[in-house]
Amino acid sequence: MAKLIFGCGYLGLKAAELWTQQGDSVRALTRSAGRAGELKQRGIDAQVGQLLEPETWPAELFADVETVLFSVGFDHSSGGKIEDVYVAGLRNVLAKCPGTVERVIYISSTGVYGPCPGEIVTEETACRPQRPGGKASLAAEVFLRLSPFGDRGVVLRLAGIYGPDRIPRIRDVREGKPITAHSDGFLNLIHRDDAAAVVVAVSQQPPFSATLNVSDGQPVPRREFYREIARLLNLPEPTFCEPTPEELQQTRGSDKRVSADKLRETMAVILQYPSYREGLAAIVKSEH
């Protein structure tokens, strides 16, 4: 039986790598023939089609598929609407899914919680998203829950994902530029490899329905996170400057503290990077 990925990007590609390593057949829908060629070199059965144009999908796309991973990111340069990608895209996928699909994994975001300054948030915390991404993610979650696949749909609300070639604000630290953010606000993080391991672990379970925060469960004040980057790179300690009202609006509520207790209780996954310290150290070591 095959795994089918919509959104074989930073996270989806790592999940595909883990699946192929354990001998699973992995298929992915991608927008361009060039990208399809790159994925095929990695052992992925890449098919070309447009997410919002299901008539362009190959007829065999869902053949022998048991697990569907929807990990689509939003391209801000596309000129489209984020609701179309997240909600209409998922609607298209579920409309095409045969009843034999055993599980649908939807990659959401802790942005669905909205402003919760300094609060500890769990999966039971009320969702009041203020930004378009959070609103679209929540709408997609609801659509999945109410669909015929709701009883086998797993929503993974990812904290800030980081990993190789993706460390927040590392350029500012390298260049000695002040970081525009509240230094005492919290960051909630999950290493890409650990997030992918959670996806694979979900796919190995009997069909079930759940909503899980995917975080390392170690919220860290921004000043500590960027200090650690500077320390690992032997650079001066970073400085901070107050955000403008517009920038503050963009990061409003981003200092919540995300609980990962339910993830630990539900999934038998041991994180390779249990906090930002181990994750950053491994990334910096691999780059030098």
C-alpha positions as a Markdown table, in Angstrom:
| # | Residue | x | y | z |
|---|---|---|---|---|
| 1 | Met | 0.0 | 0.0 | 0.0 |
| 2 | Ala | 1.2 | 3.5 | -0.8 |
| 3 | Lys | 1.6 | 6.8 | 0.9 |
| 4 | Leu | 0.4 | 9.9 | -1.0 |
| 5 | Ile | 1.7 | 13.3 | -0.3 |
| 6 | Phe | 0.2 | 16.6 | -1.3 |
| 7 | Gly | 2.9 | 19.2 | -0.5 |
| 8 | Cys | 6.2 | 17.4 | -0.8 |
| 9 | Gly | 8.2 | 20.3 | 0.5 |
| 10 | Tyr | 10.4 | 20.9 | 3.6 |
| 11 | Leu | 8.4 | 18.6 | 5.9 |
| 12 | Gly | 6.7 | 16.3 | 3.3 |
| 13 | Leu | 10.0 | 15.5 | 1.7 |
| 14 | Lys | 11.5 | 14.3 | 5.0 |
| 15 | Ala | 8.5 | 12.2 | 5.7 |
| 16 | Ala | 8.8 | 10.7 | 2.2 |
| 17 | Glu | 12.5 | 9.9 | 3.0 |
| 18 | Leu | 11.6 | 8.1 | 6.2 |
| 19 | Trp | 8.8 | 6.1 | 4.5 |
| 20 | Thr | 11.0 | 5.0 | 1.6 |
| 21 | Gln | 13.8 | 4.0 | 4.1 |
| 22 | Gln | 11.3 | 1.6 | 5.7 |
| 23 | Gly | 10.3 | 0.2 | 2.4 |
| 24 | Asp | 7.0 | 2.0 | 1.8 |
| 25 | Ser | 5.9 | 3.1 | -1.6 |
| 26 | Val | 5.6 | 6.9 | -1.7 |
| 27 | Arg | 3.7 | 9.0 | -4.3 |
| 28 | Ala | 3.4 | 12.8 | -4.5 |
| 29 | Leu | 1.5 | 15.4 | -6.5 |
| 30 | Thr | 3.7 | 18.3 | -7.7 |
| 31 | Arg | 3.0 | 21.2 | -9.9 |
| 32 | Ser | 5.9 | 21.0 | -12.4 |
| 33 | Ala | 7.7 | 18.4 | -14.4 |
| 34 | Gly | 11.0 | 19.7 | -13.2 |
| 35 | Arg | 10.1 | 19.2 | -9.6 |
| 36 | Ala | 8.7 | 15.7 | -10.5 |
| 37 | Gly | 12.1 | 14.8 | -11.9 |
| 38 | Glu | 13.8 | 15.8 | -8.7 |
| 39 | Leu | 11.4 | 13.8 | -6.6 |
| 40 | Lys | 11.8 | 10.7 | -8.8 |
| 41 | Gln | 15.5 | 10.8 | -8.2 |
| 42 | Arg | 14.7 | 10.4 | -4.5 |
| 43 | Gly | 12.7 | 7.3 | -5.1 |
| 44 | Ile | 9.3 | 9.1 | -5.0 |
| 45 | Asp | 6.6 | 8.3 | -7.6 |
| 46 | Ala | 6.0 | 12.0 | -8.5 |
| 47 | Gln | 2.9 | 12.9 | -10.5 |
| 48 | Val | 2.2 | 16.3 | -12.1 |
| 49 | Gly | -1.0 | 18.1 | -11.4 |
| 50 | Gln | -2.5 | 21.3 | -10.0 |
| 51 | Leu | -3.9 | 21.1 | -6.5 |
| 52 | Leu | -6.8 | 23.4 | -7.3 |
| 53 | Glu | -7.5 | 21.7 | -10.6 |
| 54 | Pro | -8.3 | 18.1 | -9.9 |
| 55 | Glu | -9.1 | 17.5 | -13.5 |
| 56 | Thr | -5.3 | 17.6 | -14.1 |
| 57 | Trp | -4.6 | 14.8 | -11.6 |
| 58 | Pro | -3.5 | 11.5 | -13.1 |
| 59 | Ala | -6.2 | 8.8 | -12.9 |
| 60 | Glu | -3.9 | 6.4 | -11.0 |
| 61 | Leu | -3.0 | 9.0 | -8.3 |
| 62 | Phe | -4.9 | 7.2 | -5.5 |
| 63 | Ala | -4.2 | 3.7 | -6.6 |
| 64 | Asp | -3.4 | 1.4 | -3.6 |
| 65 | Val | -3.1 | 4.5 | -1.3 |
| 66 | Glu | -3.7 | 3.8 | 2.4 |
| 67 | Thr | -2.3 | 7.1 | 3.9 |
| 68 | Val | -2.8 | 10.7 | 2.6 |
| 69 | Leu | -0.5 | 13.4 | 3.9 |
| 70 | Phe | -1.7 | 17.0 | 3.2 |
| 71 | Ser | 1.3 | 19.2 | 3.9 |
| 72 | Val | 0.7 | 22.0 | 1.5 |
| 73 | Gly | 2.4 | 25.4 | 2.2 |
| 74 | Phe | 1.2 | 28.7 | 0.9 |
| 75 | Asp | 3.2 | 30.5 | -1.8 |
| 76 | His | 2.7 | 34.2 | -1.0 |
| 77 | Ser | 3.9 | 35.1 | -4.5 |
| 78 | Ser | 1.3 | 33.1 | -6.2 |
| 79 | Gly | -1.4 | 35.9 | -6.0 |
| 80 | Gly | -3.9 | 33.4 | -4.8 |
| 81 | Lys | -5.8 | 33.2 | -1.6 |
| 82 | Ile | -4.6 | 31.1 | 1.3 |
| 83 | Glu | -8.2 | 29.8 | 2.0 |
| 84 | Asp | -8.2 | 28.3 | -1.6 |
| 85 | Val | -5.0 | 26.4 | -1.0 |
| 86 | Tyr | -5.8 | 25.1 | 2.5 |
| 87 | Val | -9.5 | 24.6 | 2.4 |
| 88 | Ala | -10.4 | 24.2 | -1.3 |
| 89 | Gly | -7.3 | 22.2 | -1.8 |
| 90 | Leu | -8.2 | 19.8 | 1.0 |
| 91 | Arg | -11.8 | 19.6 | -0.3 |
| 92 | Asn | -10.5 | 18.5 | -3.7 |
| 93 | Val | -8.3 | 15.8 | -2.1 |
| 94 | Leu | -11.1 | 14.4 | 0.1 |
| 95 | Ala | -13.5 | 14.4 | -2.9 |
| 96 | Lys | -11.1 | 12.2 | -4.8 |
| 97 | Cys | -10.1 | 9.9 | -1.9 |
| 98 | Pro | -11.5 | 6.4 | -2.3 |
| 99 | Gly | -13.1 | 4.9 | 0.8 |
| 100 | Thr | -10.2 | 2.5 | 1.1 |
| 101 | Val | -7.9 | 5.3 | 2.3 |
| 102 | Glu | -7.3 | 4.4 | 6.0 |
| 103 | Arg | -6.0 | 7.8 | 7.2 |
| 104 | Val | -5.7 | 11.4 | 6.3 |
| 105 | Ile | -3.0 | 13.4 | 8.0 |
| 106 | Tyr | -3.5 | 17.2 | 7.9 |
| 107 | Ile | -0.6 | 19.5 | 8.7 |
| 108 | Ser | -2.0 | 22.5 | 10.6 |
| 109 | Ser | -0.4 | 25.1 | 12.8 |
| 110 | Thr | -0.5 | 26.3 | 16.4 |
| 111 | Gly | -1.5 | 29.6 | 14.8 |
| 112 | Val | -5.1 | 28.4 | 15.0 |
| 113 | Tyr | -5.1 | 29.3 | 18.7 |
| 114 | Gly | -4.6 | 33.0 | 18.1 |
| 115 | Pro | -3.6 | 35.5 | 20.8 |
| 116 | Cys | -2.7 | 33.7 | 24.0 |
| 117 | Pro | 0.1 | 35.9 | 25.3 |
| 118 | Gly | 2.2 | 33.9 | 27.8 |
| 119 | Glu | -0.6 | 31.3 | 28.2 |
| 120 | Ile | -0.1 | 27.5 | 28.1 |
| 121 | Val | -2.2 | 26.2 | 25.3 |
| 122 | Thr | -3.4 | 22.6 | 24.9 |
| 123 | Glu | -5.5 | 20.9 | 22.2 |
| 124 | Glu | -8.6 | 21.9 | 24.3 |
| 125 | Thr | -7.7 | 25.6 | 24.3 |
| 126 | Ala | -10.3 | 27.6 | 22.3 |
| 127 | Cys | -9.2 | 28.5 | 18.8 |
| 128 | Arg | -9.5 | 32.2 | 18.0 |
| 129 | Pro | -7.1 | 32.8 | 15.1 |
| 130 | Gln | -6.6 | 36.4 | 14.0 |
| 131 | Arg | -4.3 | 35.9 | 11.0 |
| 132 | Pro | -5.3 | 34.5 | 7.6 |
| 133 | Gly | -3.1 | 31.5 | 7.9 |
| 134 | Gly | -4.6 | 30.5 | 11.3 |
| 135 | Lys | -8.1 | 31.1 | 10.0 |
| 136 | Ala | -7.6 | 29.0 | 6.9 |
| 137 | Ser | -5.9 | 26.2 | 8.8 |
| 138 | Leu | -8.8 | 26.0 | 11.3 |
| 139 | Ala | -11.4 | 26.0 | 8.5 |
| 140 | Ala | -9.5 | 23.1 | 6.9 |
| 141 | Glu | -9.4 | 21.2 | 10.2 |
| 142 | Val | -13.2 | 21.6 | 10.6 |
| 143 | Phe | -13.8 | 20.5 | 7.0 |
| 144 | Leu | -11.7 | 17.3 | 7.6 |
| 145 | Arg | -13.5 | 16.6 | 10.9 |
| 146 | Leu | -16.9 | 16.8 | 9.3 |
| 147 | Ser | -16.0 | 14.9 | 6.2 |
| 148 | Pro | -16.5 | 11.1 | 5.7 |
| 149 | Phe | -12.8 | 10.8 | 6.7 |
| 150 | Gly | -13.3 | 12.5 | 10.0 |
| 151 | Asp | -13.1 | 9.2 | 11.9 |
| 152 | Arg | -9.6 | 8.6 | 10.4 |
| 153 | Gly | -8.4 | 12.1 | 10.1 |
| 154 | Val | -5.4 | 13.2 | 12.3 |
| 155 | Val | -4.7 | 17.0 | 12.6 |
| 156 | Leu | -1.1 | 17.8 | 13.5 |
| 157 | Arg | -0.8 | 21.4 | 14.8 |
| 158 | Leu | 2.9 | 22.2 | 14.2 |
| 159 | Ala | 4.8 | 24.7 | 16.3 |
| 160 | Gly | 7.5 | 26.7 | 14.5 |
| 161 | Ile | 9.4 | 24.2 | 12.3 |
| 162 | Tyr | 13.2 | 24.6 | 12.1 |
| 163 | Gly | 16.0 | 22.4 | 10.8 |
| 164 | Pro | 18.8 | 22.3 | 8.2 |
| 165 | Asp | 18.7 | 25.5 | 6.2 |
| 166 | Arg | 15.9 | 26.9 | 8.2 |
| 167 | Ile | 16.8 | 28.6 | 11.5 |
| 168 | Pro | 14.7 | 31.7 | 12.2 |
| 169 | Arg | 16.6 | 35.0 | 12.0 |
| 170 | Ile | 20.0 | 33.4 | 11.7 |
| 171 | Arg | 21.0 | 35.9 | 9.1 |
| 172 | Asp | 20.3 | 38.8 | 11.5 |
| 173 | Val | 22.5 | 37.1 | 14.1 |
| 174 | Arg | 25.3 | 36.5 | 11.6 |
| 175 | Glu | 25.2 | 40.1 | 10.4 |
| 176 | Gly | 24.8 | 41.6 | 13.9 |
| 177 | Lys | 21.5 | 43.2 | 13.1 |
| 178 | Pro | 19.1 | 43.9 | 16.0 |
| 179 | Ile | 16.2 | 41.5 | 16.1 |
| 180 | Thr | 12.8 | 43.1 | 15.9 |
| 181 | Ala | 10.9 | 41.2 | 18.5 |
| 182 | His | 10.2 | 41.2 | 22.2 |
| 183 | Ser | 13.2 | 39.4 | 23.7 |
| 184 | Asp | 11.1 | 37.8 | 26.5 |
| 185 | Gly | 8.4 | 36.4 | 24.2 |
| 186 | Phe | 8.3 | 32.6 | 23.8 |
| 187 | Leu | 9.1 | 30.5 | 20.8 |
| 188 | Asn | 7.5 | 27.1 | 20.3 |
| 189 | Leu | 9.6 | 24.9 | 18.1 |
| 190 | Ile | 9.8 | 21.4 | 16.5 |
| 191 | His | 12.7 | 20.1 | 14.5 |
| 192 | Arg | 11.7 | 19.1 | 11.0 |
| 193 | Asp | 13.1 | 15.6 | 11.5 |
| 194 | Asp | 11.0 | 15.1 | 14.6 |
| 195 | Ala | 7.9 | 16.4 | 13.0 |
| 196 | Ala | 8.4 | 14.0 | 10.1 |
| 197 | Ala | 8.9 | 11.1 | 12.6 |
| 198 | Val | 5.5 | 12.0 | 14.1 |
| 199 | Val | 3.9 | 11.9 | 10.7 |
| 200 | Val | 5.4 | 8.4 | 10.1 |
| 201 | Ala | 4.3 | 7.2 | 13.6 |
| 202 | Val | 0.7 | 8.3 | 12.9 |
| 203 | Ser | 0.8 | 6.3 | 9.6 |
| 204 | Gln | 1.8 | 3.2 | 11.5 |
| 205 | Gln | -1.2 | 3.3 | 13.9 |
| 206 | Pro | -4.6 | 1.7 | 13.2 |
| 207 | Pro | -6.9 | 4.3 | 11.8 |
| 208 | Phe | -7.9 | 6.8 | 14.5 |
| 209 | Ser | -9.1 | 10.5 | 14.8 |
| 210 | Ala | -7.1 | 13.0 | 16.8 |
| 211 | Thr | -5.8 | 16.6 | 17.0 |
| 212 | Leu | -2.3 | 16.9 | 18.4 |
| 213 | Asn | 0.1 | 19.7 | 19.0 |
| 214 | Val | 3.5 | 18.8 | 17.6 |
| 215 | Ser | 6.1 | 20.7 | 19.6 |
| 216 | Asp | 9.1 | 19.7 | 21.6 |
| 217 | Gly | 7.2 | 21.0 | 24.6 |
| 218 | Gln | 10.1 | 23.3 | 25.6 |
| 219 | Pro | 9.0 | 26.9 | 25.0 |
| 220 | Val | 12.0 | 29.2 | 25.0 |
| 221 | Pro | 12.3 | 33.0 | 25.4 |
| 222 | Arg | 13.6 | 34.5 | 22.2 |
| 223 | Arg | 16.6 | 36.0 | 23.8 |
| 224 | Glu | 17.8 | 32.5 | 24.9 |
| 225 | Phe | 17.2 | 31.0 | 21.5 |
| 226 | Tyr | 19.2 | 33.7 | 19.7 |
| 227 | Arg | 21.9 | 33.7 | 22.3 |
| 228 | Glu | 22.4 | 30.0 | 21.7 |
| 229 | Ile | 22.7 | 30.6 | 18.0 |
| 230 | Ala | 25.4 | 33.3 | 18.6 |
| 231 | Arg | 27.2 | 31.1 | 21.1 |
| 232 | Leu | 27.4 | 28.2 | 18.7 |
| 233 | Leu | 28.6 | 30.5 | 15.9 |
| 234 | Asn | 31.1 | 32.3 | 18.2 |
| 235 | Leu | 29.4 | 35.6 | 17.5 |
| 236 | Pro | 28.5 | 38.6 | 19.8 |
| 237 | Glu | 25.3 | 38.3 | 21.8 |
| 238 | Pro | 22.4 | 39.5 | 19.7 |
| 239 | Thr | 20.5 | 42.7 | 20.5 |
| 240 | Phe | 16.8 | 43.4 | 20.2 |
| 241 | Cys | 14.7 | 46.4 | 19.2 |
| 242 | Glu | 11.0 | 47.1 | 19.8 |
| 243 | Pro | 8.7 | 46.1 | 17.0 |
| 244 | Thr | 6.6 | 48.7 | 15.2 |
| 245 | Pro | 2.8 | 48.5 | 15.7 |
| 246 | Glu | 2.6 | 46.8 | 12.3 |
| 247 | Glu | 5.2 | 44.2 | 13.2 |
| 248 | Leu | 3.7 | 43.7 | 16.6 |
| 249 | Gln | 0.3 | 42.9 | 14.9 |
| 250 | Gln | 2.1 | 40.3 | 12.7 |
| 251 | Thr | 3.5 | 38.5 | 15.8 |
| 252 | Arg | 0.6 | 39.1 | 18.1 |
| 253 | Gly | 0.1 | 36.1 | 20.4 |
| 254 | Ser | 3.2 | 34.4 | 19.2 |
| 255 | Asp | 4.5 | 34.2 | 22.8 |
| 256 | Lys | 2.1 | 31.5 | 23.9 |
| 257 | Arg | 3.5 | 28.3 | 25.4 |
| 258 | Val | 2.4 | 25.2 | 23.6 |
| 259 | Ser | 1.9 | 22.0 | 25.5 |
| 260 | Ala | 3.1 | 18.7 | 24.0 |
| 261 | Asp | 1.7 | 16.5 | 26.7 |
| 262 | Lys | -1.0 | 14.9 | 24.6 |
| 263 | Leu | 1.5 | 14.1 | 21.9 |
| 264 | Arg | 3.7 | 12.3 | 24.4 |
| 265 | Glu | 0.8 | 10.4 | 25.8 |
| 266 | Thr | -0.7 | 9.4 | 22.4 |
| 267 | Met | 2.3 | 8.6 | 20.3 |
| 268 | Ala | 5.3 | 6.5 | 21.2 |
| 269 | Val | 7.8 | 8.9 | 19.6 |
| 270 | Ile | 11.1 | 9.8 | 21.2 |
| 271 | Leu | 12.2 | 13.1 | 19.9 |
| 272 | Gln | 15.7 | 13.1 | 18.4 |
| 273 | Tyr | 15.9 | 16.8 | 19.3 |
| 274 | Pro | 14.1 | 17.3 | 22.7 |
| 275 | Ser | 14.8 | 21.0 | 22.8 |
| 276 | Tyr | 16.3 | 23.8 | 20.6 |
| 277 | Arg | 19.7 | 23.3 | 22.1 |
| 278 | Glu | 20.2 | 19.8 | 20.7 |
| 279 | Gly | 18.6 | 20.8 | 17.4 |
| 280 | Leu | 20.7 | 24.0 | 16.9 |
| 281 | Ala | 23.9 | 22.2 | 17.8 |
| 282 | Ala | 23.3 | 19.4 | 15.3 |
| 283 | Ile | 22.5 | 21.9 | 12.5 |
| 284 | Val | 25.5 | 24.1 | 13.2 |
| 285 | Lys | 27.8 | 21.1 | 13.4 |
| 286 | Ser | 26.5 | 19.7 | 10.1 |
| 287 | Glu | 27.2 | 23.1 | 8.4 |
| 288 | His | 30.7 | 23.4 | 9.5 |
